[in-house]
Structure formats: C-alpha cells, structure tokens
Amino acid sequence: EDHHASALANNDDNRDDLIYQKILMIKAEIQVLYGQFDEAIKLFHQAMDHASTVGVVFDHALACERAGLALRSAAHKDDLAIDYLEDAVHLYRDCQALAKVNHLKRNVIPGWDDE
C-alpha cells in the first residue's frame, strides 16, 4: 500500500509529516538553484532525518539522491556526492524501487557495482 496515498486519503496524522517532508525538499531545491549548496545540504539532511523518523524510506532515498546530484552539480564535492547516491541506491532497493536503482546505477553512477 502506498503510504503517501493512504495518509492523505484517510486524513491520517501522518499527513502533516508528509507535507513537512515535501516542504523541506522544496526549500533544499531552491537553495540549489541559488547555488547555496551548504544550506541545501543542511535542508536535505533535515529531510533525510525526518523521512527516517516517520518511516518513509522512499522519501529518504529521494533526499539522498537529490543531495548527491546537488553536490555533483557543485563540481567540487564529487566523492561526497557518490556517498549520497550510493545511500540512495540502497534505500531505493529497500523499498523495491528497482527502476530507480537501475537508473542511478546505469546513468548517474556508472561503473559502480554494489553486488
């Protein structure tokens, strides 16, 4: 069952957690657009921590992925970017998002094999 859909449809208490998660991600992406990568990473970390706390693995993976891509675009922290992207792959695998796993391994971090 899709945690997002059930929380929103049932007016679940988790709805506010899901909205807060999205707000953190949007704020982080805005900082990336402004080239404020340190602030963006702080916000991505808040999003990761929040997703982990509320148990939404896919959102945790997405925050890791976006942090990695932001650092890669900054062109000065590629090793750290790879760490975030590898974390994203593991988390996407945990929630059975295999298309995301395959996409990241083929297109974003080619040559990386965690098998």
N, C-alpha and C positions, 0 to 999 in steps of 0.2 A: 504494500500500500504506500502511496506517495504521501510522505509526512507533511509536505507543504500543503497539498490539496486538502487533506483531511483536517488540518489545523485551521485553515481559512474557512472551509465549508462549514465546519462544526462550531465556529466562533470559539475555538479552543483557547485556553490560556496561553498556549504556545504561539498564538498569532502575533502577539506583541514581540516575542523573541525573534520570530521570522522577519518581521518588519524592521526591527532594530538591526538585524544582520545585514539586510539589504541597504540600509542607510549607511552603515559602516563601509560597505563595499563601494557605494556611490561616492562617499567622501574621499575614500582612498583613490579612486579613479580620477576624481577631479584634481587631486594633488599630483598625480602622474601627469595629467595634461598640462599643469603649470610647471612641471619639471622639479617639483618638490619631492624628490624620491625618499628622503629620510622620513618626512612626515607621512608619505604614502605607506611606507613600510610599517610605521607605527600603527596606522589605521588598519592595514591588512592583518597585523598581529592581533589587534583587538578583535577583528572579525574571526580570525582563526580560533582564538581563545573562546569567544562567545559560541561559535559553532560547536566546538568541542564540549563546552559546558552543557549546551542544550541537546547534544547528541545528533546533530545533523552533519553526518560525515561528508555528504556531497558538497555542502557549503564550505566546510573546512578545506576540502580539496580544491575548490574553486578559488578560495582566498590564497592558498599556496601557489596555485598556477598563476594567478594574476600578479602576485608579488614577484614570482620568478620572471615573468615576462616584463614587468616594470623594471626590474634590475637589469635585465638583459638589454632593454632599450636604453638604459642609462649608460651602457657601454663601458662601465668601469667596475662592475661587480659580477662578472660572469660566473665565477666559481660559486658565489653565494646564490646566484640565480639558479644554477644547476641543483643546488641543495633543495631549494623550494620546489623546483619542478619534479625532482625525484620523490619528494614527500607527496606531491600531488598525485603522481602515478600510483603510489602505494595506497593512498586514500581512495582514489577512484576505483582501484581494484577491490578494495574492501567493500565498496557499495555496489559492486558489479557493473560499473560504468565502463565496460570494456572498450567501447568505441572511443571514449576519451583517452583511455590508456594507450590504445593503438595510435591514435592521432599524435599524442605527445611523444611517444617513442619513435614514430616514423618521421614527424615533421618538425618537432621542436627540439628534441634532444637525440638526434640521430647518432647511432654508434653506441648508445647506452643500452646495456642489457643487464637486467637485474635477475635474470633466471639463474 
